[in-house]
């Protein structure tokens, strides 16, 4: 009895699927076959870059191949992204991106040199960090309520700073203005060191800052933290209240996160291997210790949850950018 055409088609399809699955597994087993490069838009010595170097060292030992961190700072991250787009598409070139690149810039720029949905496959986040409301140690503000009251009494006369338009510090500060009905001036500094020095010497009324960026001046006694823009107090800063506890708006959160992304279209088995091994590296005790020193929080959603989170963050940033009237060409 002859098999029907449909039966033959089904068998061929199953055979093709089996061959594809075996091919994917073989690629995953052979990966990496040469050195891996992780391109980062963050400068040497920065907190996000430091975590990536720790992870790269762990992966080198797991894979038996060098994992090189290549710093390409500047240009809103576009320099790093361009290098990534011109690199290997088989997983041997990866990139570190943050929430601004994936969620904010699509609304902030009229035209981007990349497509956040088509050019990247975000594998997993490395960490999440929340931002403190920082002022000079000798400032008159005792809490967030004092800052809001002064801003309302002197519209347009107070200021805050960041290092560019559209970063989490700028957008978080713009949101702070919006929810409080205040109007403060945005001052842009070239780099984070200058920014928090500006807060410490009184050039700026306040700035949002992570523990990694503002921590050195905080530990030197030149900055004070009025509050943390997080749902709860951080274990490493138990004496710092949340914004709501300090007299500010409820549920006010400003956070940043970075992720490792692969090229779109990477075989599922290879992507899962990279994701799984990075997760193992992040679970190592010395990496967790580094997180504590930087004030970083573990951020461990599943891949599906992470992609859904990126979509929700993109919608949230779009609303903030629209309200702030921020736009870049």
C-alpha positions, 0 to 999 in steps of 0.5 A: 500500500502506497503512502499518501502524499500527506504522509510522505510530507509529514515524514519529511517534515519530521525528519527535517525537524529532527535534523535541525534539532540535532544541528542546533544541539551540535552547535551548542555543544561546539560553542564556543569554537574560538574566543568570544567578544562582549562589547560594552558601551560602558567605560573601563572601571564603571560598575556595569563594566566591572560586572561584565568583566567578572562574568567574562572571567567565569565564562572563560573558565567554563568554556576553555576559550578567552572571553574578551570585554571590549570597551566602546564607550561614547556616542550614546552607546551607538559606537558599541552597537555599530561594532556589534552589528558588524561583528559575528552573528553566531554568538561569538560576539555579544553586547552589553546593553542597558534599559535606555538602549532597549526601552528609552531610545526608541521613543527618544530618537526620531531615527536610530542606527539600530532596531531594538526589536530586530537587531538584538536578542536579549538573553538575560539581565545582569543586574538591576540598580536603584537610584538615590536622591543625592544632595551635598552633605551641607545642603539644607534639605533633611528629606525629600519633602524639604526638596519638594517644598523648596522647588515649589516655592522657587519654580525654575530656580532649582536644578538637577543634573545628568550626563545626557538627555534620555538616560535614567537619571534625566528621565527619572528626574523629569518624572520627579518634576511631573509627579510633584508638580515642580519645575527644575532645570536640567544641567548636563555634565560630560561624565558622572564624576563631574556630575556628582562633584557638581552636587557635592560642591553645590552647583546642583540642587540634587541628582539621582545617582546609583551606589556605583556612580555616587558612592565614592563621594558618599563614602567620602562624606561629600554627598548625602542620600535623602532617599532611595527611589525603590520599593523598599530600603536596600540591605546595604543602606538600611538607614536610607529611607525610600522616597515615600518614607522621606516625604515624597510621592508613593511608588516612585521608582527609578531603576536601571539594568543592563543585559547581555544580548546576542544577535537576532536569529541565533540558534535556540540551543546556542542562545540557551547555553550562553544564557544558562552559563551566564546565569551560573556565573552570576550565582558565584559568591564573588559576583554576589559580593560585587553586587553588594559593594555596588548596591546592585540587586540580582534580577533573574526573570525567565527569558519570556518574563524579561522580554515582557518586562522590556515591552512594559518598560518601553511603554513606561519610558514612552510616557515619561518622554512624552510628558517631559517633551524630550526628543533627540534627532 
